[in-house]
Amino acid sequence: MENLKNQDGNIRKLAWDLGMVFVIIILFIFLGIVLAPYTLPFIGRVLNFILGSFNM
């Protein structure tokens, strides 16, 4: 329990880091939705290439 009292600052920092990660994930999802018409054919091509190389 004493460990938790000493780590109050660390917990606050951890919450801040998690918040930043959450914001970054939301930005990536937003960009993915906006750019989906452009990125999906490219991703499909890459996946086909990877799967084709595995099948060989």
PEBELNOR-V417993 format. One record per residue. RES is the residue in one small letter. PSI is psi as a letter, one per 40 degrees, with the letter a starting at -180 (none if undefined). OMEGA is omega in radians with two decimals (NA if undefined). Layout:
BEGIN
((RES & PSI & OMEGA) (RES & PSI & OMEGA))
END
This chain:
BEGIN
((m & d & 3.12) (e & d & 3.14) (n & d & -3.12) (l & d & -3.13) (k & d & -3.11) (n & d & -3.02) (q & f & -3.13) (d & d & 3.11) (g & d & 3.14) (n & d & 3.14) (i & d & 3.14) (r & d & 3.12) (k & d & 3.14) (l & d & 3.12) (a & d & 3.12) (w & d & 3.14) (d & d & 3.14) (l & d & 3.11) (g & d & 3.12) (m & d & 3.12) (v & d & 3.14) (f & d & 3.14) (v & d & -3.13) (i & d & 3.14) (i & d & 3.13) (i & d & 3.12) (l & d & -3.13) (f & d & 3.13) (i & d & 3.13) (f & d & 3.12) (l & d & 3.13) (g & d & 3.13) (i & d & -3.10) (v & d & -3.04) (l & e & -3.07) (a & d & -3.12) (p & d & -3.12) (y & d & -3.01) (t & d & -3.05) (l & d & 3.10) (p & d & 3.13) (f & d & 3.13) (i & d & 3.11) (g & d & 3.11) (r & d & -3.14) (v & d & -3.14) (l & d & 3.11) (n & d & 3.13) (f & d & -3.12) (i & d & -3.11) (l & d & 3.11) (g & d & 3.14) (s & d & 3.10) (f & d & -3.12) (n & d & 3.09) (m & none & NA))
END
